[in-house]
Amino acid sequence: MNAARTYQIRTYGCQMNSHDSERLAGLLEESGYRRADQDAVPDVVVFNTCAVRENADNRLYGNLGHLMPVKASHPGMQIAVGGCLAQKDRAGIADRAPWVDVVFGTHNIGSLPALLERARVRAEAQVEIAESLERFPSVLPVRRESPYAAWVAISVGCNNTCTFCIVPSLRGREEDRRPGDVLAEVAALVGEGVLEVTLLGQNVNSYGAAFGDRQAFGKLLRACGEIDGLERVRFTSPHPRDFTADVIAAMAETPNVMPSLHMPLQSGSDAVLRAMRRSYRQERYLGILEQVRAALPDAAITTDIIVGFPGETERDFADTLDTVRQARFAGAFTFQYSTRPGTPAAAMPGQVPADVVADRYGRLTALVAQIAGAENEALVGRAVEVLVAEGEGRKDSATHRASGRARDNRLVHFAPSGTAPRPGDVVSTVVTQAAPHYLIADGPPLAVRRTRGGDAWQARRDGLAGDGGGAADGAAPVLLGMPAVGRPGS
């Protein structure tokens, strides 16, 4: 293998896909590839695809079409397509785009380097789609995008049968990792400088069913609280059906679990929830939020909502708007329903006209923005602790701000005021303005704490293997005229 061959990975879809892409990058680098420079034409382009949205196919084939002349002018260039769309379309991808060299499914990402080499030697497309998981992805090498925050998969697959969702047929049945393996990975990450971990699964709070422990997820959260140096823990996504009082208690009792919850609603109409095969109703959903807020008064709760599901009436949509008003979400991922071939919903009667869906979508997003804006306005004047991030603020260079996430996962754009915090460091500051999707803190920071996460970021930037030269995590914060503060609302 030519050690100089370069790669680029283009990722679509959910956080699970993003984490899979980190594994793909680790596999390629272990095989001698290196990441392509930003403006260079890579030797290998890998598409890690999503199949959830209707335009996923068009987006992929459009991008493949744009690459065809690029590949023709760069002999030896290879194109690989993996992920959920590859699992769904299989050899059809190579048939439709014969300049693709490799197609691989969700269950066999570990095969990518071998498939690329086989395609190169045989000069023909290689298609490998496993029907079940070969080995848990977490045993594969990884090149993580962030040195201070990491995803950790606790399960793969899904046992639910939501009528709009194609994921279970592409990701397979749920498989859980053993708690000891998860905690060992988290501890190893903390040893490398990671401060924040996000536990990933299609349905994290059904974790443990595979090995007979229905309270395993709450136990896992509490165990994460025992890992010295781990400052933040969050998770995505839970399912309201499996959300228990024990998990709420674990969130409240474990100091490093973030007061942040992403709880998919999908619809506020009981009739639509029944048609979606979502095994909860509006009252149950709002009851969970009430319990969470009783235990975690400062929790920022976000959600997913679909409008225009087959059979949705104006009355059903009004129920969704009413649920949003009662829930007071800090934010929502909103979607216009689109048919996915192979799902039960695709064949349901009562498909809602596109113009009606678009109108409802506009009304929903306006309400979500109004409520989220009001929730954020309530935080003006409050101190927040921000984990400084790289790449969160697209306008930071123009505004001279830096960006990061508060403990409740809200996005905060703040003025460094000459303090020069690094990504991975922690800044305490006061909110001065609010918008529906972010907070602004334009006053001087109250404190800046240099952390092991910042050291790890600096070491990566400087190309060093060891310490980046910053203060050890847990050292006293650098005070800037005012006392340091703790969690928001403390």
N, C-alpha and C positions, 0 to 999 in steps of 0.2 A: 504494500500500500504506500502510495506517495504521501509522505507526511505533510506536504505543502497543500494538499487538497483542502478546499474551504467549503463551508456550509452556511446555509441560512435557513431558519425555520420560521414559517408563517403560521401563526396560531389563530384559530377562530373558536368562538364559543365560550364555554364555562371555565371555572377555575380548575376543574379536573383536567381539562384539555391543556391548560397552561402548565399544570404540574407534569402531565405526560410529556410536554415539550421539553421540560427540564431534563427528564429522563432520556429523551431522544438526543438532546445535546450532549449529555454525559456519555451515552453509548458511542456517539460519533467521535468525541474527543478521545475516548479510551481507544478507539480504533485508528487514531492518528490524524483525524481531521482537525482543523481549527476554524473558529468562527470567522466569517468573512468580514472585512472592513465594511463600514456602512455604505460607502459609495462604490464598492467593487462588485463585479459580477461573480457570484459564487460558483464553485464547481458542482455543488449539490444544493438544490432547493427542495425543502420538505414542506408540504402542506399538511398541517394537522387540522383536520376538518371537523365541522359541526353539522348535524343534520336536523336540528330542532326547528329552524325557521324555513319558510317556503323558499326564500331566495338563496338558500345555501348552495343549491346546485348551480344556479346562474352565476353566483359569485365565484365559485371554484372554476367553472369552465371558462368564464371570462378571464380570470387570471391566468389559467393555463394557456388560453389563446394568446395573451400578451407575451407569454414566455416562449412561444414556439419560434419566432424569428430570433430571439436572443439565443436560444439553444442552437439554432442552425448556424449562427455566426460564432459560436464558441465550442469547437470540437471537444468532446469528452465531458461536456456538461450533462448532469443527470437531474431528473425530476422525480420525486417520490410523493405519493399521496397516501396519507394514513388517517386515522380517526374515524368518527362515526359515519361520515358519508362514504368513506371507503368500505367500511363494514357493510353498509347498505347496498351500494352499487357494485361492489366487487369488480369482476373483470370488465364490467361495462365501462368503467373509467378508461381503461386502456383501449377499449374498442372505440370509444367516442373521442379520445385524445391519444392517438397512437404514438405521440412523441413522449408520453410518460414512460418512465423506466421501471418504476416499482409501485405496486399497490399493496398496502398491508393494513390489517384490521386492528381493532381496539384491543384484542387479546394477545397480540404478538408483536408489540413494539420492539421487543428485544431482538427481533430478526432483522431489523433495518440494515445494519452494516453488512451482514452476509448477503442480503438481497441486492444491495447496491453492487457489491463485488460480483455476484453471479450475473447480474444484468450486464455489467461491463464486459465480463469474459465471454458470455454467450451472445452478446449484442442483440438481446431480445428482452421484452418486458417480463418482469417477474411479478406474479400475483400470489400473495399468501394471506389467506383469511382463515384464522383459527375459529372454531365454533365455541370454544370455552377458554378460560384463562389458563395459559401455560405455566406462569409463575407470577406471584404477586409483584406488581411493578416496583415496589419499594426495595426489592433486592437488586435492582438494576443500578448502574452508576448514574450520577446526576450532576448536572452543572446548573446550580441554582442562580436565578436572576438576581436575587437580593442576598447580600451577606448578613443582613440583620433581621430579616423577616422570612419565614419559610412556610410552605404548605406541607402537611403531613397527611397522607391518605390513611384513614382508619378502616375503610371498606371500599369495595368497588361493586358496581352493579346495583340493581334495584328489584325489589320484589313487588312493587306496587303495579297497578294496572290502570293508571289514569288513561282515559280514552283519547286524550289529545297528544299523548307523549309516545315518542318512538324510542326513547332511551333504553327501556328494559330489553327490547329486542336486539339492541346493538351493543349494549354493555353487559348483558347477561344477568343472571340471578345474583343477588347480593352475596358477597363473600367478605367476612370480617377477618381482620388481622388480630392476632393475639395481643392482649394489652401489654404484655412484657415487650413485644417487638416494637409496638408504637412508642412506649415510654423510652426504650433504648434509643430509638431514632431521635426523639425529642431531646434527650440528654446529650446525645452526640452533637446535635445542632447547637445547643446552648454552649457546649465546649468550643465550638467554632466561632462564637460571637453572636449567634442569633438571639434576639430579645423577644420576638413575637412569633407565635406559631398559630396557624389556622388549621384546625382539624377538618379534613375533607371526607365527604361521603355523599352519595345521592340521597340518603336518609340517615343522618348521623345518629338520631336518637332511637333508631331500631337496632343500633350496634349492640352486639352481644347475643342476639337471638340465635345466631349460628352455633354458639357454644353454650347456650342454655342459661344466660344470665341477663335478665331483662333490665337490671339496674346497672349494667356494665358501663353505660355512657356517663352516668353521674359519677361512678367510681373513677372513671378515666379522667374526668375533669378535676376531681379532688386530688388524684395522683399527680397531675400536672402542677397543681399548686405546691407540691412538695419538692419540685425540681428547683434547686438553688440557681438563681441567675435568670430564670425565665420570668420576664416581666409581664407579658401579655399573652393571653390565650383566647381565641375565638373559634367559631365553628360555623360550617355551612354544609348542607342546608338541613334543617329539621323538618319533619312532617307533623302537622297539628295532631294527627291521629295518635302518634306515639309520644307526644310531649307530656311528660309526667311532672308531678310535684317534686319528685326526687331530683330531677334535672334542674328545676328552678332553685331548689335549696342548694344544690351544688354550685350553681352560678353565684348565688348570694354569699355563700360561705367561703368561697375560694378567692382570695384577694387578687390573684393575677388573671382571673377570668374577666374579660372586658364586659362592661355593661352595654352590650351590643347584641342584638338578636335579629337575624333575618328569618322571618317566618312567612313562607309563601301562603297567600290567601287564594289566589286564582279567580275567585268570584265571591261576591257577598250574597248571592242568591242561593237559597237552599235547593231550588229546582235545578239550577245550573250545576251546582256542586254534585247533586245526585247524578246528573247526566255525565259529568266529568269522571264519575266514580271516585270522588274524593270523600273519604269516610269520616267527615265531620260536617257540622253545619255552622251557620253564622254565630249562633249563641255560644257554641262550644269554642269557636275561634276567639271571640271577644272575651270569653271567660279566661282563656289562657293569658291573653294580654293583661287582663286585670290582675291576675296572680303574679305575673312577672313584674308589673309595676309596683305592686305591694311589696315585693321582696327587693326590687331594684328600682327605686324611684327615678333614678337618672338614666335608665336604659333608653337607648335610641333603637327604635324598632323599625325595620324596613321590610319590604314585602315584594312579591310578584303578583301581577294582576293581568288576566287576559280579558279583552272585551270582544264581543261578537262571536262567542261560542255558538255552535249550531243550536237553534231554538231559543236563544236569548231574546226576551221581549224587553220592551221599554220598562216594564215593571221590574224585571230582573235586574236591568242595568241600574235602575233607581235604588234597588237594594244594595248593589255594590257601592254606589256613591254614599249611601247612608252608612255602610260599614266603614268606609274610609273616614267619614266624618267622626265616627265614634272611636276608631282606632288611633287617630292622630299620628299617622306614620311620619317618621323622620325622612322618609324617601321611599320611592317605589320604582321597580322596574316594570314598566307597562308595555303590553304587547297587543297588537291587533291579531286576532285569531287567523291562522293560515292553515290550510289543510296539509297534512303530511300523509302521503300514500302509505298504506299499511297500518294506519291507526283506525280504531273503531269510529272516531269522530269524523273521519273523512267521508264515511258513507252515511252519516246521519242525515235525516231530513231537516228542513228548516235552516239551511245555510243562510246566514245573514248577508244582505247585499253590501258590497264594499263601501258604498257611500254612507250607509248607516253605521257601519263599523268605524269608519273614519271620523264621523261626527261624534260618536260616543267616545272614541279615543281622545279626541280633542277636549271634550268636557272633563274626562277623567284626569288627563294630565294637568289641566288647569287647576282642578281641585287639589290634586296631590301637591302641586307647586305652592298653592296658597297655604295649605296646612303646614307643609314642611318649612316654608318661609316663616310662618308664625312661630313654629316650634323653635326654629333657630334664633329668631328675634328674642325669644325669652332668655337666651344665653348671653346676650350682650351685657358686658360688665362682669361676666363670670371668668374666673381663672381656669385655664385648661392646660393639660399636660400633653404635649405634641411629640410624637415620635417622628423625627424629620425623615422625609422620604426623598427618593430620587425620581424625578420624572412625573410627580403628581400634579405640579402646577405648570401648565403649558405656557402661561403668560408671565412666569416668574422673572425671566430676563428683562421683560419690558417694565414690570411693576417694581422690580428690585425687592421682591418678596421671596421667601422660601416657603415650602409647603410640607405638610405631613398630616398624620391622623391623630385625633384626640383619642382618649381612652375609650370613648363610645363609638369610635370609628368614623366620626364626622371628619370631613376634609377641612383643614384649616390652612389658610394662606396668611403668613405672618411676616412682620418686618424683623430681620435679624439685627438691625441697628448696629452693625459693626461687630457683632459677636461671632460670626462665621461658624455656626454649627455645621457639622458634617451630617450627611445622611446616616441614620443610625444613632445619632445623638438625641437627647431628650431636652426639649425647651418648654419652660413654663411661661405662659403669657396670658394676656387678658383680651377677651373678645371685644372688638370695637364696632363691628358691623356684621350683618348677616344677610344671606341670600338663600333661596330655596335649596341650593345644592352645596353650599359651603359657608364657612365662617371666615371673617377677616380679623386679624389682630395687628393693628398698625402701631401700637405703642411699643416702647422698648421691652424686650423680654424681662421677666422677673428673674429668671435663672436659666442657665445653660449647663447641662450635665453631659460631660464627655463619657462615652460608654464603650464597652467592648464591641458593640455593634458598629459604632463609628470607627473604632480601630480596625475592624474587619473590612469596612468599606474602604478606608484609607489604604490598607494593605493591598486590597485588590486593585485600587486605582494606581498605586505605586508599583505594582507588579511584585510585591513582596509575599513571601510565604508565611512570615511570622507577624509579630506585633506591629501595628501601624504607628506607634509612638504616642497614642493618646493616654489619658488617665484611665486607670482601671475602673471597671464598672462598679458602682456602689460607692465611689469616692464622693466627697462632699461636692455639692453643686457649686458652680461659680456664681456667687450672688451679685446682682446688679442693682443694688440700692433698695431692694425689697425682699421680704422673706420668700423662700421657696414654698410651693403649694403642692398639695396632693391631688387626689382624684377630683374631677369636676364635681362641684356640689359639696365637697368636704368642708 
